[in-house]
């Protein structure tokens, strides 16, 4: 499959190479210090790929395996924007409206007081069931998935709070996609989004067995911070195949930079259109204003998938220097991807160790800010 972005250079895209050189030095220092084993970044602008760098080791055991530009990285919650994108396409097709109630399309979801939850509330983390869980069996039993999400119970009145839903909201979104399309949500994302965009080899929700050899192991630091150990739960073949809709996707950095270019370019990439400009303008609005997200401890300016920079003093991941309309999403302890409509720049930063805050958020701010400073 031909990659959809033309290759250019940093200078050719009107970016200052000096801050980006400092970014490479910063990431190189992180790896040398043992902060994480490897990283991959990509910067794109105006439909062209300006750089794609890969540094460090994708695997540490039983022997070190260097990462390459073909390495696939666990996206964690960056996956949420891919799943949300599938819902957006259904709105474009007239299958539902963002103001519709979930229960209008997913019979049984009205149980336990959930009947009035809208698509807007679901995708902006206002649904009211942030801690709901699903069993691992739903990875392959989609009737069990439907029954499980319909049985979710509320923790607070929908719409009354903004509180990040780590997994539950996007399991509902997956069940909603399947109810409307009669298709496995993973197949729908592949057939209607990633493959039409030319990203079928770079972005996955549900990693096929043929691609497992490209996947970086995910790690976490030991208690003393002196080493990294593999997280077995996320690196199993079953977990990679599962493609959990809120955190199980895999991608290259260039693939995510290209996906965000599509979002910047009115729903088109490489001559293919998967979304309308009006829908994209809608989903990248700030639906939660300056309300504090109870899980994040700050205003997150939630769109219907990504979140926005806004003008608050701090924001997670997007960089404090970002223009207010910059939007994107992160993956727990590992990564962030974003797009800046003002400049046309998209950026992806993916790593393979879940490192804790406060260091994680502090490094993301420095990483993203060096890209913002390069925009001239």
N, C-alpha and C positions, 0 to 999 in steps of 0.2 A: 504494500500500500504506500503510495506517494505521500510524504508529509505535506500538509497544506500550507505551510508558511515558507516563503522564499527565504533564503539565507542572505543576510546582509552583514554589516559590521556595526559596532557601537557608534563610530563616527558617522557612518552612512545614515544612521537613524537619528542623528542630531543629539546624541548623548555624549556627555563629557566622560572620557575614559578614566580620568584620574580617580574620582570617587569609586568607580567600579573596580579599579585596581586595588584600592584600599579594602573594598569588600572581599576580594579574593584573599588578600593578606589576612583579613580578620577571620575568615572561615578556615584558612590554612592554620592559623594560630589556634583556633578552637580544637581542630583535630589533633594538632601536635600536643596540646595540653591534655588530651584525653576527654574532652567535653562530650564528643560523640564520634563514632567511627568514620562516618562519611556524610557527604552532602552533595546535592546537585542543585544548581540554580539555572534559571533561564530568564532572559529579558527579551521582550518583543515590543514592536511599535509599528503602527500603520500597516499591519498585515505581514510584517517581516520579522524574522528571528535575528536579533542582534548578537546574542551570545548564549551559549549553553556550556556550562562548566561542570565537571564531575571530579570530586576530590575524595580520597580515602577508600575505606574497605567496606564492601557490601556485606561480607560475612567474616566472622572472626574464628569460627570453629567448624569442623575440626582443624581447618587451616584458614589463613587469611585469603580472601578473594577480593581483588580490587574491584571497585565499582567502575562502571563504564557509562557512556551516554545512553546505552540500551537498558540500563538497570531500571527496574520498576520499584517504586517506593510505596509503602503503605500510607494512604492519605489520611487515615483516621477521619476526623470530622470535615475535612475538605470534601469528603464524599457527599455531604449534605447538599451542596450546591448542585451536584450532578443529579441527585434524586429529585430535588426541587425543580430542576430544569425539565425533567420528564413531566411533572405536573403542569408546568408552564405550557408545554407543547399541547397538552390536552385542552387547556383554555383556548389556545390559538385555534384549535380544531372545533371549538364549540361544544365539546363534551361536558364541560362544566364551567362555572364562573368562580372567581376568587371569593365572592361573597356567598357562595352556596354553603349550605351545611354539609359537613362530611357525611352525616347519616342519610342525606338525600341520595347518595350514590353508593354508600356502604351499609346496606341494611343490617340492623343489629347494633350499629355503633351508638345509637341513642341510649343504650343501656347505662344505668348508673349515672344519670343526669348529664350525659354528654350530647344530647340531641341538638343543641344549638351551637356547638363548636363549628366555626367556619374555617374554610381553607386559609384565609388570612390569619386567623388566630393560630392555626396549626403550624404554619410555616414561619411565623414570627415569634414562636416560643411563648405563646399566651394560652396554650391549650388547657393547662391545669393538671397535668399528670407527668411531671418531669421525672419521677423516679420509677415509673412503671417498667416492668421487665418482661422479656419474652424468653421462653426456653430455647435451647439450642436446636431442638427438633424442628422449629419453624424454618430453619435454613432450607429444608427440603420438603416440608409438609405445609403447603400454602393454605389449605383449609384450616389447619391448626393456627396458622398466623391470623387468618381472618377472625376466628373465634377468640383468640387471645386478645387482639387489640379491641375487639368489641366489648370484652369483659373488663377493660381497664377501668379503674375507679379514680375519681377526682380527689385531688389534694387541696384545691381551692377553686373558687368560681372562675370559669374560663373568661379571659379578658380582663380580670381584675389585677393581674400581676404580669410582669415580664420575668421569666425565669427559664434559663437555658434547659432544654430537654436533650440530654446527651444521646439518647437512642430512641426513646418511645415515639416521639412525633414522627420520625421518618419511617418507623415500622408502620405507622398508620398511613403515611403517604404511600408506602409500597403496596399496602393492601388496597388503597384507593385506586392506584394505577391498575392493579390487577383486576379490580371489580369493573373498571371502565373499559379495559382493553382485552380482558380474557387472556392475557399474556403475562408470563413471568416478568416481574418488573425489571430484572436484570437483562432479559432478552429485549425488552422494550427500549431500555437505555442504549443498548448496543445497536439495535436495528434502526432506531429513530434519531439517535443523537451522535454517538461516537463514530460509527461507521460512515454515515453520510458526510460527516465533517472531515473524513480522512484521518481520524484519530483511533481507528480500530486496533492499531498496534501500539498505541501509547497511553490510552486511558481505558480502564476496565472497572466495572462494578460486577464482581464475580470473575475471578481470575481463572482462565482455562488451564488445564493441566499442561498444555504445550508451552505456557509462559511462566510456569513456576520456577524454572531454572534462571529466569531473569530477575526474580524478586529478591530484594535485599532482606536480610533478617532484621527484625526489629529488636532493639536492646533496651536495657535500662541500666543506670549506674548502680554499682554496689553501694552498700550503706556508707562505706568510707570514701566513695567517689573515686577510688583508685583504678577501677576497671569497669567494664560493661559486660553484662550477661544477657543471653538471648531470652526473650520473652516467648515461651513455648506456645502459649495460648494463641497468639496472633500469627505465629509462623507455621502452624500446622497446615497440611494440604486442605483439610476440611474448612478451616477458617478462610483460607485464600479463595477457595471455590465459592464460599457462601456469599461474599459481596454484601455484607450487612449494609442497609441503605443509609445509616447514619454514620458509618465509620469504617467500612471494609473495602473501599476502593483502592486500586493501585494505579500508578501513573508515572510517567517520566515528567521531569520539570518542563521540558519543551512542550509536552502534551498539555499540561495545565496552563502554560503561558498562551498556547494556541487557543484553548477553550475560552480563556478570558478575553482573547482577541475577538473571538466570535461575539461575546457579550458586548464588547465595545463597538463592534462593527454592525450593529443592528440585526444580529441573528444570522449573519452569513460568514462563511469561511471557505476559502478555496473554491468559490463559485457555487457552494451549496448553501441553501437557507433552511434553518430548522426552527426559527422563531421570528416573530414580527418585531419591528422597532418599538411599536407602542406597548407590547407586552413587556419587553425588556425595560422600557422607561418606567413602567408600573412596578415591576418587582424590585427595582433598585431604588424605590422611594424609602424614606424613613417612616415606618409604620408605628414606631414606639416612642418617637419624640425623645425627650430627655429623661424618660423614666429609667430608673436604675434596674438593671438586670440582677435579680436576687442571687444568682449563682456567680456572677462576675464581679459584683460590687461596684459597678460603674454603668453609665448609660452606654448601651451598645448600638443604638440607632438601627434596629433590626429592619431589614428588608424581608422579602419573601424567599429566603435562601441565604444570600450573603448579608453582611452588615456593613454599615457605612462609617466613615471617619467622623463626620459632623464637625463641630467646633468646640467640643469639650477639651479640657486640659489633657486628658489621657485617653487612649483607646488601645485595645489589644491588637497587636500584630501588624496593623496597617501602616504604622509609623506615625509618630507625632507630627512630622512635617507634611503629611499627606494633605492634599486638597480635600475640602469637606465632602465632595462627591465620590471620593475613592471608595471602592467596595471590594469585599473579598471574604475569605474565611480561613480558619486555621485548623490544624490537627494537633491533638493534645500532646504537649511537650516536645513537638517535633518540627512543625512546619507552618507556613502561611503562603497563600496565593492571593493576589489582588490585581485590580485594574483601576486605572486613573482616567476617567473620561475627559478630563481637561487636556491631558497630554497625549492620550492614545497609547500609553505604556501599560503593559501587563508584566507581571513578575511572579515567579514561582521559586520557592525555597523549600526543599525537601531534605530531611535528614532521617537517620535510622536509629536514634535512641531517644526514648521518652525521658527528658530531663525535667526536673521540678522547677517551679517558681521559688523565689523571685528571679533566678538567673535566666530562666527560659524567656519570660516576657521582656526582660531588659535586653537580651541579645536580639530578640526580634525587632525591637525598636531601632537598635543600631543598624541591623541588617537592612531593614526597609528604608530607613532614612538615608543610607548611602545611595540607594537607588533613586530616591526622590531628589537628592542633591545633584545627581548626574543629569537630570532632565533640564535641558536648556532650550 
